[in-house]
């Protein structure tokens, strides 16, 4: 061998040593914690919750008097629902000059109107007497709307009488 190859081999060996190309040590094995077949019981972390103070309806109404009238936030939602309800009936169905609602369409419109009307009444200090009063209110409101109002069509700008399921001026659900 020549001196140049000896020098090159020496440089290669020192550089390889700098990069630590020596064999890696074997990993150390950890003892098996469950070798005996029994697990160590762990301590469970528990959180304790303190109950929130309960506010009565009267205290809440005194603290926030705006809840007793329809809020501005609900008005925007109701306005959008009412705009959508304008397009529910089918014109000239069941007969000419009538706006025909199906029972589902009428119930959807009636739910929006009844809920918002009840909010307005509560703002005036009136409250439902009970669950049966809600049903009487909705039925009465349904008949009132059918007998006393007309539908103004947003497309052809004509006023039409209201018909629900082919019936005129009634809220009977029987076929």
C-alpha positions in Angstrom: 0.0 0.0 0.0 1.0 3.5 -0.6 1.2 6.2 1.9 -1.8 8.0 0.4 -4.1 5.0 1.0 -2.8 4.7 4.6 -3.5 8.3 5.2 -7.0 8.0 3.6 -7.9 4.9 5.7 -6.8 6.7 8.9 -8.9 9.8 8.0 -11.9 7.6 7.2 -11.6 5.7 10.5 -11.4 8.9 12.5 -14.3 10.5 10.7 -16.4 7.4 11.2 -15.6 7.5 14.9 -16.7 11.1 15.0 -20.1 10.1 13.6 -20.3 7.3 16.2 -20.9 4.4 13.9 -20.1 2.0 16.7 -22.8 -0.6 17.5 -25.6 0.6 19.7 -26.0 -0.8 23.2 -28.9 -3.3 23.7 -32.0 -1.8 25.3 -32.5 -2.5 29.0 -35.5 -4.6 29.8 -37.9 -3.2 32.4 -39.4 -5.5 34.9 -43.0 -6.5 34.2 -45.3 -4.7 36.7 -48.1 -7.2 36.3 -46.0 -10.3 36.6 -47.6 -11.3 39.8 -51.1 -11.2 38.2 -52.3 -8.5 40.5 -52.6 -4.9 39.5 -51.8 -2.1 41.8 -55.0 -0.2 42.7 -54.9 3.4 41.5 -56.3 6.3 43.3 -59.3 7.9 41.6 -59.5 11.6 41.2 -62.9 13.0 42.0 -64.2 16.5 41.6 -66.6 18.1 43.9 -69.2 20.4 42.5 -70.9 23.1 44.5 -74.5 23.6 43.6 -75.4 26.9 41.9 -77.8 29.1 43.8 -81.3 28.9 42.6 -83.0 32.1 41.4 -86.8 32.3 41.6 -88.7 33.5 38.6 -89.8 36.6 40.4 -86.2 37.5 41.4 -85.0 36.9 37.8 -87.8 39.1 36.4 -86.8 41.9 38.8 -83.2 41.5 37.9 -83.9 41.3 34.1 -87.2 43.1 33.4 -86.7 42.8 29.6 -87.7 39.1 29.8 -91.3 40.0 30.4 -91.7 41.5 26.9 -90.8 40.0 23.5 -87.1 40.5 23.1 -85.5 42.1 20.1 -83.6 38.9 19.4 -86.8 36.8 19.2 -88.5 39.4 17.0 -85.9 39.0 14.2 -86.3 35.2 14.2 -90.1 35.6 14.2 -90.0 38.1 11.4 -88.0 35.7 9.3 -90.4 32.8 10.1 -93.4 35.0 9.2 -91.8 36.0 5.9 -91.3 32.3 5.1 -94.9 31.6 6.0 -96.1 34.1 3.4 -95.3 31.5 0.7 -97.0 28.5 2.4 -100.5 28.5 0.9 -101.4 27.4 -2.6 -103.4 30.1 -4.5 -106.9 29.3 -5.8 -107.0 26.0 -4.0 -109.6 24.5 -3.2 -111.5 27.1 -5.2 -111.0 30.4 -6.9 -110.1 33.3 -4.6 -108.9 31.0 -1.8 -105.4 30.5 -0.4 -105.3 26.8 0.4 -103.2 25.7 3.4 -102.5 22.1 4.2 -102.9 21.1 7.9 -99.1 21.0 8.4 -98.6 24.4 6.8 -101.4 25.9 8.9 -100.1 24.4 12.1 -96.7 25.8 11.3 -98.1 29.3 10.8 -100.3 29.0 13.8 -97.5 27.9 16.0 -95.4 31.0 15.1 -98.3 33.4 15.5 -99.5 31.9 18.7 -96.1 31.8 20.3 -95.4 35.4 19.5 -98.8 36.6 20.5 -98.4 34.8 23.8 -95.0 36.6 24.3 -96.8 39.9 23.7 -99.5 39.0 26.2 -96.9 38.0 28.8 -95.3 41.4 28.3 -98.6 43.0 29.2 -98.7 40.9 32.4 -101.0 38.1 31.2 -100.1 34.5 31.7 -101.6 31.2 30.6 -103.8 29.5 33.2 -102.6 26.1 32.4 -101.8 23.6 29.6 -105.4 23.4 28.5 -105.5 27.1 28.0 -102.8 26.8 25.4 -104.9 24.5 23.3 -108.0 26.7 23.7 -105.9 29.7 22.7 -104.5 28.1 19.6 -107.9 26.7 18.5 -109.5 30.1 19.0 -106.7 31.9 17.3 -107.0 29.5 14.3 -110.7 30.2 13.9 -110.1 33.9 14.3 -107.4 34.0 11.6 -109.5 31.9 9.2 -112.7 34.0 9.7 -111.2 37.5 10.1 -108.1 37.6 7.9 -107.2 37.2 4.3 -103.9 36.1 2.7 -102.0 38.6 0.7 -100.1 36.8 -2.0 -96.5 38.2 -2.3 -96.3 37.3 -6.0 -99.5 38.4 -7.7 -100.4 40.9 -4.9 -104.0 39.6 -4.6 -105.9 39.0 -1.4 -107.5 35.6 -1.0 -109.7 34.0 1.7 -108.1 31.3 3.8 -108.9 27.6 3.5 -107.3 24.9 5.6 -107.5 21.3 4.2 -110.3 22.4 1.8 -112.4 23.6 4.7 -113.5 27.2 4.9 -114.0 29.2 8.1 -113.5 26.2 10.4 -110.8 24.4 12.4 -112.3 21.0 12.5 -109.7 18.3 12.0 -112.1 15.5 11.1 -112.2 14.7 7.4 
